[in-house]
Amino acid sequence: MKKLIITVVGHDKVGIIAKVCTYLAENGVNILDISQTIVDGYFNMMMVVDAGRTADVTKLSKELGSIGEEIGVVIHCQHEDIFNMMHRV
């Protein structure tokens, strides 16, 4: 299992979750956990996904970033190990 952390942040609008989840499904990425909230018009979503053994994390990250630009949000995708190292106390 290749766990990735995906974060999506930006102004709320219709279709953000649909666009991201459609891309993930089309690329064989399984959503393991998802949390999203809207605070004062700002959308924030964090996902833990299983990208399988063959998924190219760099490609997924780049394409998700492009989708984010297209819909007006910022999307980051990184391997779980990198995320954990960056956020440990």
Buried (B, 14 or more C-beta within 10 A) or exposed (E): EBBBBBBBBBEBEEEBBEBBBEBBEEBEBEBEEBEEEEEEEEBBBBBBBBBEEEBEBEEBBEBBBEBBEEBEBEBBBBBBEEBEEEEEE
